[in-house]
């Protein structure tokens, strides 16, 4: 039997990761859905056929038609325009809350994992206490203290998700801290900050990016829940949670009022989940190695 041909594995290793992501069906679907909502968030004011907050642009509670593709609500506002406009709030909350949790959680996790000792014990206990509370309940309490609104809801979700990033960053930092090159750097007098920047952070970035993509879906679901309870953005601005809350009173006579916002919310959450799963496959070097081995073996058969 001839030696396995390693050319396919080498070609795969040299292939840009964005190409690998787009070749993955889940990745392509996730990129498409996420890009679609980002596009609507940026250019929604030009895409929406009507002012999303203007009342009486059509008859109240009118079904889908050529003029109003997704019907109108109880105030005669165009549902299509409001769903497009709600994409801006949805994307903003998802990115903002996860970005805050990413930065704060990563800093705490790296400090805890790299420092060890009492610093590690104290930070771990704080994160364990935060984990002990149900996520949505903790977010509701934080919003109740800070007051309802887009920014406060984003901050509340970020606080709830910070322990996730801290735990991942701490675990990776603990494993890296034991490596010989880290010990050599310490003995050479390299500062802890430089060691973290050059050796620790690059080793945990891939895991945190995957966690960020996956967390955006649950962060959006958490915000929709807060908004459904009246703790989200202030009226008359539209978001998917508040639209679902208003539509529940008209479910029997105007089902389109709840169907279309629910579909939009589901597509956004599914897009983030597919993107996160695909990023995990692309950024995990073990998956690349195993895939390369399989291709190499297949090439010899």
Secondary structure, DSSP 8 states (H G I E B T S, - for coil): ------HHHHHHHHS-HHHHHHHSHHHHHHHHHHHHHHHHHHHHHHH-SS-TT-S-SS-TT----SSSTT-B-TT--BHHHHHHHHHHHHHHHHHHHHHHHHHHHHHHHHHHHHH-HHHHHHHHHHHHHHHHS-HHHHHHHHHHHH-SSHHHHHHHHHHHHHHHHHHHHHHHHHHHHTSHHHHHHHHTT--HHHHIIIIIHHHHHHHHHHHHHHHHHHHHHHHHHHHHTT-SS-TTS--HHHHHHHHGGGTTT-THHHHHHHHHHHHHHHHHHHHHHHHHHHH-HHHHHHHHHHHHHHHH-
